[in-house]
Amino acid sequence: MLVYCLSHICLHANKAAMKELETNEEIYGMIIDDMDQSITPAHKEVLEQWRKANPANEKTYQDFLHVQLNLDKLYKSVGTNSDSSWKDLDKKLVDNNAPALKVRKSKSIIFEILKIAAVLFISLGISYYFINKTQTVIIQTQADSKITKVSLPDGTILTVNASTSLKYNKNSFLKDRKLELINGEIFINVKPAKAQFRVEMGDVEAKDIGTRFNILRNNKQVSVTVEQGIVALKETSGKQQVTLVPGKVGIYMQEAKQIQVIANRNVNYKSWIDKTFIFTDTPLAEVASQLEKAYHTKVEVKGERLKRRNFSGRLNYPGIEAALDVISESLQCKMTKSNGVYVFHDN
């Protein structure tokens, strides 16, 4: 990964933040290697453990990822030669009596640039301006993002949920069809090819054998639900491996480091994509939870008795209000909205 700093950064970072960054220099170096897909297996394991150790560590990792994502967007929008751009900007900085910054195409300068960016981005929020030249494609959706369709270089189609981060190497992808799901949820419709498709998720990976499957990864577990075909779910260490077929769910518990296979009793596992729900004597509290997840909208149920009331029916609406109205009419309860939160009440 070649990163070129294209602006004069007026750094007024506090000494404590810089000192903390120095003590974490090895970790930040690993993050950069990870984004560039040049990290060693040993360092990858150390980085994964560091991310799991503390929510603040995971936030730092996501902040670096967000920086990299914006660099990619900026590079694409500029669409010009990096060295040429540097010279043009350097001339402008000199004209404005700003100290010129020299380009060094080495990991040390890349690290120093991203290290400063991390302090500014995480601690101070001061603006900075980069262009990067990398082969890693990073896709990151926000909490309020709509469902995103992504076509990979091999023709595989991803459906990406909100609050999801993933990456792949665009140059080597046709030979090594590896996708890394950092967090969030995706549904994958794999394009058949000679090279096997695989998804890395920290300590485990899913290998496809011509299929369609859903993956959800959070800080507690990884779950793989197969719709069609076969998926091999295994630990990267090789200690555990299971084969998943349609109707089965593979779950890897992060803390216990165990893989288990269960029957898929959640017929609505894809509802976040198509907004189709089938409920059979389902407690309203569970109905509300599923709708909340699929529509990314807060739904509450007031009263213990109402939470336990069962709802049966099929829902398929692009907006959540229509679905909630049907439930309200069916259960003869009241539905209100306040400060963006939908609430079911007893009449």
C-alpha positions as CSV (number, residue, x, y, z in Angstrom):
1,M,0.0,0.0,0.0
2,L,1.4,3.4,-1.0
3,V,0.0,6.3,0.8
4,Y,0.8,9.9,-0.1
5,C,0.1,12.8,2.3
6,L,-1.3,15.7,0.2
7,S,-1.8,18.4,2.7
8,H,0.0,20.4,5.3
9,I,-1.3,19.0,8.6
10,C,-1.3,21.5,11.5
11,L,-0.8,19.2,14.4
12,H,-1.8,20.4,17.8
13,A,-2.4,16.9,19.3
14,N,-2.0,16.6,23.0
15,K,1.1,14.9,24.2
16,A,-0.8,12.2,26.0
17,A,-2.5,11.0,22.8
18,M,0.8,10.9,21.0
19,K,2.6,9.1,23.8
20,E,-0.2,6.5,23.9
21,L,0.1,6.0,20.1
22,E,3.9,5.4,20.4
23,T,3.3,2.7,23.0
24,N,0.9,1.0,20.6
25,E,3.1,1.4,17.5
26,E,3.3,-2.4,16.9
27,I,-0.5,-2.8,17.0
28,Y,-1.0,0.1,14.6
29,G,1.6,-1.3,12.3
30,M,-0.3,-4.6,12.3
31,I,-3.6,-2.8,11.5
32,I,-1.9,-1.2,8.4
33,D,-0.5,-4.5,7.3
34,D,-4.0,-6.1,7.8
35,M,-5.6,-3.4,5.6
36,D,-3.0,-4.0,3.0
37,Q,-3.4,-7.8,3.3
38,S,0.3,-8.3,4.0
39,I,0.0,-9.3,7.6
40,T,1.6,-12.5,8.8
41,P,-0.6,-15.3,10.3
42,A,1.0,-14.8,13.7
43,H,0.4,-11.0,13.7
44,K,-3.1,-11.6,12.4
45,E,-3.8,-13.8,15.5
46,V,-2.3,-11.1,17.8
47,L,-4.4,-8.4,16.1
48,E,-7.6,-10.4,16.4
49,Q,-7.0,-11.0,20.1
50,W,-6.3,-7.3,20.6
51,R,-9.5,-6.4,18.9
52,K,-11.5,-8.7,21.1
53,A,-9.8,-7.7,24.4
54,N,-11.5,-4.3,24.6
55,P,-14.4,-2.5,22.9
56,A,-12.1,0.6,22.6
57,N,-9.6,-1.5,20.6
58,E,-12.3,-2.6,18.2
59,K,-13.3,1.1,17.8
60,T,-9.7,2.1,17.0
61,Y,-9.6,-0.7,14.4
62,Q,-12.8,0.6,12.8
63,D,-11.5,4.1,12.9
64,F,-8.4,3.1,10.9
65,L,-10.7,1.2,8.5
66,H,-12.9,4.3,8.1
67,V,-9.8,6.4,7.3
68,Q,-8.7,3.8,4.7
69,L,-12.2,3.7,3.1
70,N,-12.2,7.5,2.7
71,L,-8.7,7.4,1.2
72,D,-9.9,4.9,-1.4
73,K,-12.9,7.1,-2.3
74,L,-10.6,10.1,-2.6
75,Y,-8.1,8.3,-4.8
76,K,-10.9,7.2,-7.1
77,S,-12.4,10.7,-7.3
78,V,-9.1,12.3,-8.1
79,G,-8.2,9.8,-10.7
80,T,-4.8,11.2,-11.5
81,N,-1.1,10.5,-11.0
82,S,0.0,10.6,-7.4
83,D,3.4,12.0,-7.9
84,S,2.0,14.7,-10.2
85,S,-0.7,15.6,-7.6
86,W,2.0,15.8,-4.9
87,K,4.1,18.2,-7.0
88,D,1.1,20.4,-7.7
89,L,0.0,20.5,-4.0
90,D,3.6,21.0,-2.8
91,K,3.9,24.0,-5.1
92,K,0.7,25.5,-3.6
93,L,2.0,24.9,-0.1
94,V,5.3,26.6,-0.9
95,D,3.4,29.5,-2.4
96,N,1.5,29.8,0.8
97,N,4.7,29.7,2.9
98,A,3.9,26.3,4.2
99,P,6.7,23.8,4.8
100,A,7.0,21.3,2.0
101,L,6.6,17.6,2.8
102,K,8.6,15.1,0.8
103,V,7.2,11.8,-0.4
104,R,8.9,8.6,0.7
105,K,7.4,5.4,-0.7
106,S,8.1,3.3,2.4
107,K,6.2,1.7,5.2
108,S,7.8,4.0,7.7
109,I,6.3,7.1,6.1
110,I,3.0,5.3,5.6
111,F,2.9,4.5,9.3
112,E,3.8,8.0,10.4
113,I,1.1,9.5,8.2
114,L,-1.6,7.1,9.4
115,K,-0.3,7.5,13.0
116,I,-0.9,11.2,12.8
117,A,-4.2,10.6,11.1
118,A,-5.3,8.3,13.9
119,V,-4.6,10.9,16.6
120,L,-6.4,13.6,14.6
121,F,-9.3,11.3,13.6
122,I,-9.8,9.6,16.9
123,S,-8.7,12.2,19.5
124,L,-9.1,15.7,17.9
125,G,-11.2,15.4,14.8
126,I,-9.0,17.8,12.8
127,S,-9.3,17.5,9.0
128,Y,-6.6,15.8,7.0
129,Y,-6.3,15.0,3.3
130,F,-4.7,11.8,1.8
131,I,-4.5,10.0,-1.5
132,N,-3.7,6.3,-1.4
133,K,-2.8,3.7,-4.0
134,T,-3.8,0.3,-2.8
135,Q,-5.2,-3.0,-4.1
136,T,-7.5,-3.5,-1.1
137,V,-11.1,-2.7,-1.6
138,I,-12.9,-1.9,1.7
139,I,-16.7,-1.7,1.9
140,Q,-18.2,-0.2,5.0
141,T,-21.9,0.6,5.6
142,Q,-23.2,2.9,8.3
143,A,-25.9,2.1,10.8
144,D,-28.6,4.0,8.8
145,S,-27.5,2.6,5.4
146,K,-29.9,1.0,3.0
147,I,-29.3,-2.6,1.9
148,T,-26.3,-2.5,-0.5
149,K,-25.7,-4.8,-3.5
150,V,-22.0,-5.4,-4.4
151,S,-20.7,-7.3,-7.4
152,L,-17.3,-8.9,-6.8
153,P,-14.7,-9.2,-9.7
154,D,-15.7,-12.9,-10.2
155,G,-19.5,-12.1,-10.6
156,T,-20.4,-13.1,-7.0
157,I,-23.1,-10.9,-5.7
158,L,-23.1,-9.7,-2.1
159,T,-26.1,-8.2,-0.3
160,V,-24.7,-6.1,2.5
161,N,-26.6,-5.1,5.6
162,A,-26.2,-1.9,7.6
163,S,-23.3,-1.6,10.1
164,T,-21.1,-4.0,8.1
165,S,-17.4,-3.8,7.1
166,L,-15.6,-6.2,4.7
167,K,-12.7,-6.2,2.4
168,Y,-10.9,-8.0,-0.4
169,N,-7.9,-7.7,-2.8
170,K,-9.2,-6.6,-6.2
171,N,-6.0,-7.7,-8.1
172,S,-5.7,-11.2,-6.8
173,F,-9.3,-12.0,-6.2
174,L,-9.9,-14.1,-9.4
175,K,-7.1,-16.4,-8.3
176,D,-7.7,-16.3,-4.6
177,R,-11.4,-15.6,-4.0
178,K,-11.0,-14.5,-0.4
179,L,-13.3,-12.1,1.3
180,E,-12.9,-10.9,4.9
181,L,-15.9,-10.0,6.9
182,I,-14.8,-7.7,9.7
183,N,-18.2,-7.3,11.3
184,G,-21.9,-7.2,10.3
185,E,-24.0,-9.3,8.0
186,I,-23.9,-10.3,4.4
187,F,-25.8,-12.7,2.1
188,I,-23.6,-14.3,-0.6
189,N,-24.7,-15.7,-4.0
190,V,-21.5,-17.3,-5.2
191,K,-20.6,-17.4,-8.9
192,P,-19.3,-20.9,-9.8
193,A,-15.6,-20.9,-10.6
194,K,-12.5,-23.1,-10.4
195,A,-11.1,-21.2,-7.5
196,Q,-12.9,-21.9,-4.2
197,F,-14.8,-19.0,-2.6
198,R,-14.0,-18.4,1.1
199,V,-14.9,-15.9,3.8
200,E,-12.5,-15.2,6.6
201,M,-14.0,-14.1,10.0
202,G,-11.2,-13.9,12.5
203,D,-10.7,-17.4,14.0
204,V,-13.0,-19.2,11.5
205,E,-13.6,-19.2,7.8
206,A,-16.4,-20.4,5.6
207,K,-15.5,-22.3,2.3
208,D,-18.2,-22.4,-0.3
209,I,-18.9,-25.4,-2.5
210,G,-21.3,-23.7,-5.0
211,T,-23.9,-22.1,-2.8
212,R,-26.0,-19.2,-1.4
213,F,-25.5,-18.5,2.3
214,N,-25.9,-15.8,5.0
215,I,-23.2,-14.8,7.5
216,L,-23.5,-12.7,10.6
217,R,-20.5,-11.7,12.6
218,N,-20.4,-9.7,15.9
219,N,-18.1,-9.6,18.9
220,K,-19.8,-12.7,20.5
221,Q,-20.3,-15.1,17.6
222,V,-20.2,-16.0,13.9
223,S,-23.2,-17.7,12.4
224,V,-23.5,-19.2,8.9
225,T,-26.9,-20.1,7.5
226,V,-27.0,-22.1,4.2
227,E,-29.8,-21.6,1.8
228,Q,-28.4,-23.6,-1.1
229,G,-25.4,-25.9,-1.6
230,I,-22.8,-26.8,0.9
231,V,-20.5,-24.7,3.1
232,A,-17.5,-25.9,5.1
233,L,-17.1,-23.9,8.4
234,K,-13.8,-24.4,10.1
235,E,-11.3,-22.8,12.5
236,T,-8.3,-21.3,10.8
237,S,-6.1,-23.4,13.1
238,G,-7.7,-26.5,11.6
239,K,-8.8,-27.9,15.0
240,Q,-12.6,-27.9,14.2
241,Q,-14.5,-28.2,11.0
242,V,-18.2,-28.9,10.2
243,T,-20.1,-29.2,6.9
244,L,-23.3,-27.2,6.6
245,V,-26.2,-28.1,4.3
246,P,-29.5,-26.2,3.7
247,G,-31.6,-26.1,6.8
248,K,-28.5,-26.0,9.1
249,V,-26.8,-23.2,10.9
250,G,-23.1,-23.2,12.0
251,I,-22.3,-21.1,15.0
252,Y,-18.9,-20.3,16.3
253,M,-18.8,-18.9,19.8
254,Q,-15.9,-16.4,20.1
255,E,-15.2,-16.8,23.8
256,A,-15.6,-20.6,24.0
257,K,-13.9,-21.1,20.6
258,Q,-16.4,-23.9,19.8
259,I,-18.3,-24.6,16.6
260,Q,-21.8,-26.1,16.8
261,V,-24.4,-27.1,14.2
262,I,-28.1,-26.6,14.9
263,A,-31.3,-26.8,12.8
264,N,-32.4,-23.5,11.3
265,R,-35.6,-22.6,13.1
266,N,-35.5,-19.0,12.0
267,V,-37.5,-18.8,8.8
268,N,-36.9,-15.0,8.8
269,Y,-33.1,-15.1,8.6
270,K,-33.2,-13.2,5.3
271,S,-35.9,-10.8,6.2
272,W,-33.3,-8.0,6.4
273,I,-33.0,-8.3,2.7
274,D,-36.6,-8.9,1.3
275,K,-38.6,-7.7,4.3
276,T,-40.7,-10.9,4.2
277,F,-41.7,-12.3,7.6
278,I,-43.6,-15.4,8.6
279,F,-44.8,-15.6,12.2
280,T,-46.6,-18.6,13.8
281,D,-47.7,-18.0,17.4
282,T,-44.7,-15.7,17.9
283,P,-44.6,-13.6,21.1
284,L,-45.0,-9.9,20.2
285,A,-41.7,-9.1,21.9
286,E,-39.9,-11.4,19.5
287,V,-41.8,-10.0,16.5
288,A,-40.8,-6.5,17.5
289,S,-37.2,-7.6,17.9
290,Q,-37.1,-9.1,14.4
291,L,-38.8,-6.0,12.8
292,E,-36.4,-3.7,14.6
293,K,-33.4,-5.6,13.2
294,A,-34.7,-5.8,9.6
295,Y,-35.8,-2.1,9.4
296,H,-33.1,-0.6,11.6
297,T,-35.9,1.2,13.6
298,K,-36.5,1.0,17.3
299,V,-39.7,-0.9,18.3
300,E,-40.8,-1.3,21.9
301,V,-43.6,-3.2,23.6
302,K,-45.0,-1.8,26.8
303,G,-46.4,-4.2,29.4
304,E,-45.5,-7.8,30.2
305,R,-48.9,-9.2,29.2
306,L,-48.7,-7.6,25.7
307,K,-45.1,-8.8,25.2
308,R,-46.3,-12.4,25.7
309,R,-49.3,-12.1,23.3
310,N,-48.8,-14.2,20.2
311,F,-49.0,-13.0,16.6
312,S,-49.4,-15.2,13.5
313,G,-49.3,-13.9,9.9
314,R,-47.2,-13.1,6.9
315,L,-45.8,-9.6,6.4
316,N,-44.1,-8.2,3.3
317,Y,-43.9,-4.4,3.4
318,P,-41.0,-2.1,2.2
319,G,-41.7,0.2,5.2
320,I,-42.1,-0.7,8.8
321,E,-45.2,1.4,9.5
322,A,-47.5,-0.8,7.3
323,A,-46.2,-3.9,9.0
324,L,-46.8,-2.4,12.5
325,D,-50.3,-1.3,11.5
326,V,-51.2,-4.9,10.5
327,I,-49.9,-6.2,13.8
328,S,-51.7,-3.5,15.8
329,E,-55.0,-4.3,14.0
330,S,-54.6,-8.1,14.5
331,L,-53.8,-7.9,18.2
332,Q,-56.2,-5.0,18.8
333,C,-53.5,-3.0,20.5
334,K,-52.4,0.6,20.1
335,M,-49.3,1.7,18.2
336,T,-47.7,5.1,18.7
337,K,-44.5,6.8,17.6
338,S,-42.4,9.2,19.7
339,N,-38.9,10.5,18.9
340,G,-38.5,8.0,16.2
341,V,-39.4,5.0,18.4
342,Y,-42.5,2.9,17.6
343,V,-44.3,1.6,20.7
344,F,-47.1,-1.0,21.2
345,H,-49.5,-0.4,24.1
346,D,-52.5,-2.2,25.4
347,N,-55.7,-0.3,24.6
